Amino acid sequence: MKIRIDVTEDDIKNGRRGHGEKCPVALACQRVNVKNFSSVEFGAVSFNDGKMISHSCEVQEFVQRFDSGKEVQPFSFELELP
């Protein structure tokens, strides 16, 4: 099952750089109650049951830009749930 994740301006404002559980993508996943969500890793979203799902290059680029202090914009992506 795929779900749409919307990373908002508030997620960006409240996100923490270099923190897989508090970055804007993680906050967006938490907001839509992704079941068993744990954190956002460099190339994947991890879940409490140990599963990891790769995410798109767009998400990777966003995380890299955000973590390095560069400007980022709100965006949306689809996440395939395990």
N, C-alpha and C positions, 0 to 999 in steps of 0.2 A: 504494500500500500504506500502510495506517495502522499506527502502532505506539503503544503506551501508554507514556507517560513518567510516572514517579512521582517527584515532588520530595519528598525525605525531610527529616526533622529534621537529619540530618547534612549534607545539601546546604545547608540554610539556615545551619547553624552554620559551615560551611566556605566559604560563598559570599562574594564581594567585591562591595560596592556599586559601581554605576557601571562595572562591568567585564564586557563582553559575553561574554568567554571564561571567566570565573570566577564568574558569578552562579549562584545555586542551580539555575536552569533549565538553564544550560549544563552544570553539573556532572552533572545528571541525564541529559542527552542524551549526554554523554561516557561515563557509566557503562554505558549500554545500547548503546554503540558505534554511534551513528547514523552511517551511512556518509557521509563527506565533510563532517561537521559542522564549522562554522567558529565561529559565535558567535550570540548572541541579540541582536537589535536591538529597537528599541521596538515595532515591529509585526510582526516576522517573525524567522524563524530563517534564518540564511545558511549557505551551504555553500561549500566550497573551489572548486567549479566555477563559482561566480558566481551560482548559483540562490538565490532567496529564496522561502520559503514563509510565507505569513501564518499567524499563530497566533491563538488565540481571545482574546476580550476578557478572559477570566479570567486568561490568562497575562499580558496587558498590565497588568492591574490588580495582579497579584502583583508584577511587576517594578517598577512605579511605587511600590508600597508598600515593597518591600524597599529600593529605591534611596534612598527618602526617610527611611529609618530607622524606619518603622512596623513594628508586629508583623505577622508573616505565619505561616501555618500550612502544614504539608505538604498537598499536593494532587496530583491526577493529571489528565492531559489526553492527548488523542490528537493525534498529529502525522502529517499526510499527507506521505509522503516523495515527492520528485521522481522 
